[in-house]
Amino acid sequence: MPIISVTTWDGQDDAQSRELLEELTRTVRRVTGAPLDKITVYIQEVPRNRWAEGGALGSDPKFPELSRRTAE
């Protein structure tokens, strides 16, 4: 049955994670009709210093700017 994997930066609090997991489960149930006990959703948390976009580390203070660049 459905297995949903979400990868995000670490730092989400338990309430945010719980809400995300519950909402994803509800959506999968509504769309697919899969039984609740057959839907698996999990979150993989990656430290910001192990995540890069456009070659810029998520822990870099200039990440929002650097990660949007289109040239070196």
Biopython code that builds the backbone (N, CA, C, O; Angstrom):
import numpy as np
from Bio.PDB.StructureBuilder import StructureBuilder

atoms = [
    (1, "MET", "N", (0.833, -1.183, 0.000)),
    (1, "MET", "CA", (0.000, 0.000, 0.000)),
    (1, "MET", "C", (0.879, 1.247, 0.000)),
    (1, "MET", "O", (2.102, 1.122, -0.042)),
    (2, "PRO", "N", (0.304, 2.432, 0.045)),
    (2, "PRO", "CA", (1.081, 3.660, -0.124)),
    (2, "PRO", "C", (2.111, 3.885, 0.980)),
    (2, "PRO", "O", (1.844, 3.690, 2.166)),
    (3, "ILE", "N", (3.302, 4.304, 0.542)),
    (3, "ILE", "CA", (4.354, 4.735, 1.455)),
    (3, "ILE", "C", (4.784, 6.119, 0.982)),
    (3, "ILE", "O", (5.235, 6.286, -0.151)),
    (4, "ILE", "N", (4.641, 7.103, 1.856)),
    (4, "ILE", "CA", (4.979, 8.482, 1.532)),
    (4, "ILE", "C", (6.197, 8.885, 2.349)),
    (4, "ILE", "O", (6.203, 8.756, 3.573)),
    (5, "SER", "N", (7.225, 9.373, 1.669)),
    (5, "SER", "CA", (8.441, 9.844, 2.324)),
    (5, "SER", "C", (8.565, 11.344, 2.107)),
    (5, "SER", "O", (8.473, 11.829, 0.979)),
    (6, "VAL", "N", (8.774, 12.072, 3.196)),
    (6, "VAL", "CA", (8.975, 13.518, 3.139)),
    (6, "VAL", "C", (10.377, 13.788, 3.663)),
    (6, "VAL", "O", (10.733, 13.347, 4.756)),
    (7, "THR", "N", (11.164, 14.506, 2.889)),
    (7, "THR", "CA", (12.507, 14.873, 3.324)),
    (7, "THR", "C", (12.539, 16.377, 3.533)),
    (7, "THR", "O", (12.157, 17.144, 2.650)),
    (8, "THR", "N", (12.995, 16.790, 4.699)),
    (8, "THR", "CA", (13.023, 18.203, 5.043)),
    (8, "THR", "C", (14.209, 18.481, 5.962)),
    (8, "THR", "O", (14.866, 17.563, 6.452)),
    (9, "TRP", "N", (14.465, 19.759, 6.183)),
    (9, "TRP", "CA", (15.482, 20.118, 7.165)),
    (9, "TRP", "C", (15.017, 19.696, 8.548)),
    (9, "TRP", "O", (13.822, 19.571, 8.814)),
    (10, "ASP", "N", (15.982, 19.481, 9.413)),
    (10, "ASP", "CA", (15.633, 19.182, 10.802)),
    (10, "ASP", "C", (15.127, 20.457, 11.466)),
    (10, "ASP", "O", (15.311, 21.558, 10.948)),
    (11, "GLY", "N", (14.491, 20.293, 12.612)),
    (11, "GLY", "CA", (14.051, 21.457, 13.372)),
    (11, "GLY", "C", (12.553, 21.627, 13.481)),
    (11, "GLY", "O", (12.093, 22.529, 14.180)),
    (12, "GLN", "N", (11.763, 20.779, 12.805)),
    (12, "GLN", "CA", (10.312, 20.874, 12.957)),
    (12, "GLN", "C", (9.945, 20.392, 14.365)),
    (12, "GLN", "O", (10.498, 19.407, 14.854)),
    (13, "ASP", "N", (9.028, 21.079, 14.996)),
    (13, "ASP", "CA", (8.621, 20.589, 16.312)),
    (13, "ASP", "C", (7.625, 19.438, 16.148)),
    (13, "ASP", "O", (7.109, 19.203, 15.055)),
    (14, "ASP", "N", (7.367, 18.739, 17.223)),
    (14, "ASP", "CA", (6.509, 17.547, 17.171)),
    (14, "ASP", "C", (5.104, 17.861, 16.679)),
    (14, "ASP", "O", (4.512, 17.066, 15.950)),
    (15, "ALA", "N", (4.565, 19.006, 17.068)),
    (15, "ALA", "CA", (3.210, 19.361, 16.642)),
    (15, "ALA", "C", (3.148, 19.563, 15.130)),
    (15, "ALA", "O", (2.199, 19.114, 14.486)),
    (16, "GLN", "N", (4.141, 20.230, 14.560)),
    (16, "GLN", "CA", (4.178, 20.433, 13.105)),
    (16, "GLN", "C", (4.318, 19.097, 12.379)),
    (16, "GLN", "O", (3.631, 18.843, 11.390)),
    (17, "SER", "N", (5.202, 18.258, 12.873)),
    (17, "SER", "CA", (5.406, 16.951, 12.250)),
    (17, "SER", "C", (4.144, 16.110, 12.324)),
    (17, "SER", "O", (3.758, 15.481, 11.340)),
    (18, "ARG", "N", (3.506, 16.094, 13.472)),
    (18, "ARG", "CA", (2.273, 15.327, 13.645)),
    (18, "ARG", "C", (1.193, 15.801, 12.674)),
    (18, "ARG", "O", (0.524, 14.989, 12.034)),
    (19, "GLU", "N", (1.029, 17.122, 12.571)),
    (19, "GLU", "CA", (0.015, 17.667, 11.663)),
    (19, "GLU", "C", (0.310, 17.277, 10.217)),
    (19, "GLU", "O", (-0.596, 16.879, 9.485)),
    (20, "LEU", "N", (1.560, 17.388, 9.806)),
    (20, "LEU", "CA", (1.933, 17.016, 8.445)),
    (20, "LEU", "C", (1.655, 15.539, 8.187)),
    (20, "LEU", "O", (1.076, 15.187, 7.159)),
    (21, "LEU", "N", (2.061, 14.679, 9.105)),
    (21, "LEU", "CA", (1.835, 13.242, 8.949)),
    (21, "LEU", "C", (0.346, 12.908, 8.878)),
    (21, "LEU", "O", (-0.071, 12.095, 8.054)),
    (22, "GLU", "N", (-0.444, 13.529, 9.731)),
    (22, "GLU", "CA", (-1.886, 13.268, 9.740)),
    (22, "GLU", "C", (-2.551, 13.768, 8.462)),
    (22, "GLU", "O", (-3.390, 13.075, 7.887)),
    (23, "GLU", "N", (-2.181, 14.961, 8.017)),
    (23, "GLU", "CA", (-2.797, 15.517, 6.807)),
    (23, "GLU", "C", (-2.414, 14.720, 5.566)),
    (23, "GLU", "O", (-3.256, 14.490, 4.698)),
    (24, "LEU", "N", (-1.174, 14.301, 5.471)),
    (24, "LEU", "CA", (-0.764, 13.481, 4.330)),
    (24, "LEU", "C", (-1.507, 12.146, 4.330)),
    (24, "LEU", "O", (-1.930, 11.663, 3.280)),
    (25, "THR", "N", (-1.661, 11.560, 5.506)),
    (25, "THR", "CA", (-2.395, 10.302, 5.614)),
    (25, "THR", "C", (-3.841, 10.485, 5.159)),
    (25, "THR", "O", (-4.359, 9.676, 4.390)),
    (26, "ARG", "N", (-4.492, 11.548, 5.632)),
    (26, "ARG", "CA", (-5.876, 11.820, 5.229)),
    (26, "ARG", "C", (-6.002, 12.005, 3.720)),
    (26, "ARG", "O", (-6.935, 11.494, 3.100)),
    (27, "THR", "N", (-5.063, 12.736, 3.139)),
    (27, "THR", "CA", (-5.111, 13.001, 1.705)),
    (27, "THR", "C", (-4.924, 11.719, 0.902)),
    (27, "THR", "O", (-5.646, 11.480, -0.066)),
    (28, "VAL", "N", (-3.969, 10.904, 1.296)),
    (28, "VAL", "CA", (-3.757, 9.626, 0.602)),
    (28, "VAL", "C", (-5.010, 8.767, 0.715)),
    (28, "VAL", "O", (-5.416, 8.139, -0.263)),
    (29, "ARG", "N", (-5.619, 8.730, 1.874)),
    (29, "ARG", "CA", (-6.854, 7.951, 2.088)),
    (29, "ARG", "C", (-7.966, 8.452, 1.172)),
    (29, "ARG", "O", (-8.642, 7.664, 0.510)),
    (30, "ARG", "N", (-8.145, 9.771, 1.142)),
    (30, "ARG", "CA", (-9.211, 10.362, 0.330)),
    (30, "ARG", "C", (-8.995, 10.086, -1.158)),
    (30, "ARG", "O", (-9.938, 9.745, -1.872)),
    (31, "VAL", "N", (-7.772, 10.232, -1.617)),
    (31, "VAL", "CA", (-7.485, 10.107, -3.047)),
    (31, "VAL", "C", (-7.443, 8.652, -3.503)),
    (31, "VAL", "O", (-7.950, 8.323, -4.575)),
    (32, "THR", "N", (-6.841, 7.780, -2.694)),
    (32, "THR", "CA", (-6.649, 6.391, -3.127)),
    (32, "THR", "C", (-7.667, 5.413, -2.570)),
    (32, "THR", "O", (-7.884, 4.345, -3.142)),
    (33, "GLY", "N", (-8.296, 5.775, -1.449)),
    (33, "GLY", "CA", (-9.215, 4.846, -0.798)),
    (33, "GLY", "C", (-8.504, 3.765, -0.004)),
    (33, "GLY", "O", (-9.148, 2.830, 0.472)),
    (34, "ALA", "N", (-7.194, 3.871, 0.147)),
    (34, "ALA", "CA", (-6.433, 2.869, 0.897)),
    (34, "ALA", "C", (-6.868, 2.869, 2.366)),
    (34, "ALA", "O", (-7.173, 3.923, 2.924)),
    (35, "PRO", "N", (-6.896, 1.691, 2.988)),
    (35, "PRO", "CA", (-7.221, 1.620, 4.411)),
    (35, "PRO", "C", (-6.161, 2.373, 5.237)),
    (35, "PRO", "O", (-4.971, 2.318, 4.930)),
    (36, "LEU", "N", (-6.606, 3.062, 6.271)),
    (36, "LEU", "CA", (-5.680, 3.835, 7.097)),
    (36, "LEU", "C", (-4.514, 3.011, 7.611)),
    (36, "LEU", "O", (-3.384, 3.496, 7.661)),
    (37, "ASP", "N", (-4.780, 1.766, 7.994)),
    (37, "ASP", "CA", (-3.711, 0.951, 8.570)),
    (37, "ASP", "C", (-2.709, 0.451, 7.527)),
    (37, "ASP", "O", (-1.741, -0.228, 7.871)),
    (38, "LYS", "N", (-2.936, 0.780, 6.269)),
    (38, "LYS", "CA", (-2.015, 0.388, 5.204)),
    (38, "LYS", "C", (-1.249, 1.587, 4.633)),
    (38, "LYS", "O", (-0.466, 1.431, 3.696)),
    (39, "ILE", "N", (-1.470, 2.774, 5.190)),
    (39, "ILE", "CA", (-0.796, 3.981, 4.713)),
    (39, "ILE", "C", (0.358, 4.294, 5.655)),
    (39, "ILE", "O", (0.164, 4.458, 6.860)),
    (40, "THR", "N", (1.549, 4.374, 5.097)),
    (40, "THR", "CA", (2.742, 4.703, 5.874)),
    (40, "THR", "C", (3.264, 6.055, 5.403)),
    (40, "THR", "O", (3.446, 6.281, 4.207)),
    (41, "VAL", "N", (3.499, 6.938, 6.345)),
    (41, "VAL", "CA", (4.079, 8.244, 6.049)),
    (41, "VAL", "C", (5.220, 8.453, 7.033)),
    (41, "VAL", "O", (5.058, 8.246, 8.236)),
    (42, "TYR", "N", (6.381, 8.867, 6.514)),
    (42, "TYR", "CA", (7.480, 9.141, 7.426)),
    (42, "TYR", "C", (8.255, 10.366, 6.968)),
    (42, "TYR", "O", (8.259, 10.724, 5.790)),
    (43, "ILE", "N", (8.908, 10.994, 7.933)),
    (43, "ILE", "CA", (9.690, 12.196, 7.681)),
    (43, "ILE", "C", (11.162, 11.861, 7.897)),
    (43, "ILE", "O", (11.548, 11.306, 8.925)),
    (44, "GLN", "N", (11.963, 12.210, 6.913)),
    (44, "GLN", "CA", (13.417, 12.117, 7.047)),
    (44, "GLN", "C", (13.922, 13.539, 7.245)),
    (44, "GLN", "O", (13.675, 14.411, 6.413)),
    (45, "GLU", "N", (14.622, 13.770, 8.336)),
    (45, "GLU", "CA", (15.141, 15.104, 8.607)),
    (45, "GLU", "C", (16.630, 15.145, 8.304)),
    (45, "GLU", "O", (17.394, 14.290, 8.752)),
    (46, "VAL", "N", (17.027, 16.149, 7.540)),
    (46, "VAL", "CA", (18.409, 16.314, 7.134)),
    (46, "VAL", "C", (18.947, 17.594, 7.766)),
    (46, "VAL", "O", (18.315, 18.644, 7.646)),
    (47, "PRO", "N", (20.101, 17.532, 8.440)),
    (47, "PRO", "CA", (20.682, 18.759, 8.985)),
    (47, "PRO", "C", (20.990, 19.756, 7.865)),
    (47, "PRO", "O", (21.365, 19.366, 6.759)),
    (48, "ARG", "N", (20.828, 21.023, 8.162)),
    (48, "ARG", "CA", (21.041, 22.067, 7.144)),
    (48, "ARG", "C", (22.455, 22.031, 6.567)),
    (48, "ARG", "O", (22.662, 22.387, 5.407)),
    (49, "ASN", "N", (23.428, 21.602, 7.376)),
    (49, "ASN", "CA", (24.796, 21.552, 6.865)),
    (49, "ASN", "C", (25.060, 20.304, 6.021)),
    (49, "ASN", "O", (26.193, 20.074, 5.597)),
    (50, "ARG", "N", (24.042, 19.511, 5.779)),
    (50, "ARG", "CA", (24.137, 18.330, 4.916)),
    (50, "ARG", "C", (23.160, 18.430, 3.743)),
    (50, "ARG", "O", (22.878, 17.433, 3.078)),
    (51, "TRP", "N", (22.656, 19.617, 3.497)),
    (51, "TRP", "CA", (21.667, 19.884, 2.444)),
    (51, "TRP", "C", (22.213, 21.026, 1.593)),
    (51, "TRP", "O", (22.676, 22.031, 2.132)),
    (52, "ALA", "N", (22.164, 20.883, 0.278)),
    (52, "ALA", "CA", (22.611, 21.957, -0.602)),
    (52, "ALA", "C", (21.645, 22.115, -1.765)),
    (52, "ALA", "O", (21.062, 21.145, -2.249)),
    (53, "GLU", "N", (21.491, 23.336, -2.195)),
    (53, "GLU", "CA", (20.732, 23.666, -3.401)),
    (53, "GLU", "C", (21.598, 24.634, -4.194)),
    (53, "GLU", "O", (22.078, 25.633, -3.658)),
    (54, "GLY", "N", (21.791, 24.339, -5.452)),
    (54, "GLY", "CA", (22.646, 25.185, -6.273)),
    (54, "GLY", "C", (24.064, 25.243, -5.755)),
    (54, "GLY", "O", (24.784, 26.205, -6.020)),
    (55, "GLY", "N", (24.477, 24.220, -5.016)),
    (55, "GLY", "CA", (25.817, 24.175, -4.447)),
    (55, "GLY", "C", (25.971, 24.944, -3.153)),
    (55, "GLY", "O", (27.065, 24.981, -2.591)),
    (56, "ALA", "N", (24.914, 25.556, -2.667)),
    (56, "ALA", "CA", (24.965, 26.335, -1.427)),
    (56, "ALA", "C", (24.414, 25.501, -0.281)),
    (56, "ALA", "O", (23.325, 24.935, -0.380)),
    (57, "LEU", "N", (25.171, 25.432, 0.805)),
    (57, "LEU", "CA", (24.720, 24.696, 1.986)),
    (57, "LEU", "C", (23.556, 25.411, 2.664)),
    (57, "LEU", "O", (23.529, 26.639, 2.745)),
    (58, "GLY", "N", (22.615, 24.641, 3.139)),
    (58, "GLY", "CA", (21.470, 25.189, 3.846)),
    (58, "GLY", "C", (21.847, 25.960, 5.090)),
    (58, "GLY", "O", (21.082, 26.808, 5.550)),
    (59, "SER", "N", (23.019, 25.681, 5.645)),
    (59, "SER", "CA", (23.473, 26.373, 6.850)),
    (59, "SER", "C", (24.173, 27.701, 6.541)),
    (59, "SER", "O", (24.491, 28.453, 7.463)),
    (60, "ASP", "N", (24.414, 27.998, 5.273)),
    (60, "ASP", "CA", (25.055, 29.259, 4.895)),
    (60, "ASP", "C", (24.074, 30.405, 5.129)),
    (60, "ASP", "O", (22.930, 30.332, 4.679)),
    (61, "PRO", "N", (24.496, 31.457, 5.821)),
    (61, "PRO", "CA", (23.592, 32.584, 6.066)),
    (61, "PRO", "C", (23.029, 33.202, 4.773)),
    (61, "PRO", "O", (21.954, 33.803, 4.787)),
    (62, "LYS", "N", (23.752, 33.052, 3.669)),
    (62, "LYS", "CA", (23.300, 33.601, 2.390)),
    (62, "LYS", "C", (22.547, 32.557, 1.554)),
    (62, "LYS", "O", (22.355, 32.742, 0.352)),
    (63, "PHE", "N", (22.127, 31.473, 2.191)),
    (63, "PHE", "CA", (21.470, 30.383, 1.458)),
    (63, "PHE", "C", (20.297, 30.851, 0.598)),
    (63, "PHE", "O", (20.219, 30.452, -0.564)),
    (64, "PRO", "N", (19.379, 31.678, 1.111)),
    (64, "PRO", "CA", (18.243, 32.080, 0.271)),
    (64, "PRO", "C", (18.681, 32.710, -1.053)),
    (64, "PRO", "O", (18.058, 32.486, -2.091)),
    (65, "GLU", "N", (19.740, 33.485, -1.010)),
    (65, "GLU", "CA", (20.241, 34.138, -2.219)),
    (65, "GLU", "C", (21.055, 33.160, -3.068)),
    (65, "GLU", "O", (20.821, 33.035, -4.270)),
    (66, "LEU", "N", (22.011, 32.467, -2.442)),
    (66, "LEU", "CA", (22.900, 31.581, -3.186)),
    (66, "LEU", "C", (22.176, 30.402, -3.834)),
    (66, "LEU", "O", (22.555, 29.963, -4.920)),
    (67, "SER", "N", (21.159, 29.899, -3.190)),
    (67, "SER", "CA", (20.468, 28.723, -3.712)),
    (67, "SER", "C", (19.613, 29.059, -4.944)),
    (67, "SER", "O", (19.134, 28.149, -5.621)),
    (68, "ARG", "N", (19.418, 30.327, -5.236)),
    (68, "ARG", "CA", (18.593, 30.724, -6.386)),
    (68, "ARG", "C", (19.439, 31.121, -7.588)),
    (68, "ARG", "O", (18.905, 31.451, -8.647)),
    (69, "ARG", "N", (20.753, 31.088, -7.427)),
    (69, "ARG", "CA", (21.610, 31.500, -8.541)),
    (69, "ARG", "C", (21.542, 30.507, -9.686)),
    (69, "ARG", "O", (21.262, 29.325, -9.490)),
    (70, "THR", "N", (21.801, 31.001, -10.871)),
    (70, "THR", "CA", (21.752, 30.142, -12.058)),
    (70, "THR", "C", (23.113, 29.992, -12.717)),
    (70, "THR", "O", (23.267, 29.218, -13.662)),
    (71, "ALA", "N", (24.117, 30.740, -12.214)),
    (71, "ALA", "CA", (25.473, 30.628, -12.742)),
    (71, "ALA", "C", (26.450, 30.580, -11.575)),
    (71, "ALA", "O", (26.143, 31.040, -10.476)),
    (72, "GLU", "N", (27.618, 30.022, -11.823)),
    (72, "GLU", "CA", (28.653, 29.938, -10.767)),
    (72, "GLU", "C", (29.236, 31.283, -10.450)),
    (72, "GLU", "O", (30.112, 31.389, -9.591)),
]
sb = StructureBuilder()
sb.init_structure("model")
sb.init_model(0)
sb.init_chain("A")
sb.init_seg("    ")
for serial, (resi, resn, name, xyz) in enumerate(atoms, 1):
    if name == "N":
        sb.init_residue(resn, " ", resi, " ")
    sb.init_atom(name, np.array(xyz, "f"), 0.0, 1.0, " ", f" {name:<3s}", serial, name[0])
structure = sb.get_structure()
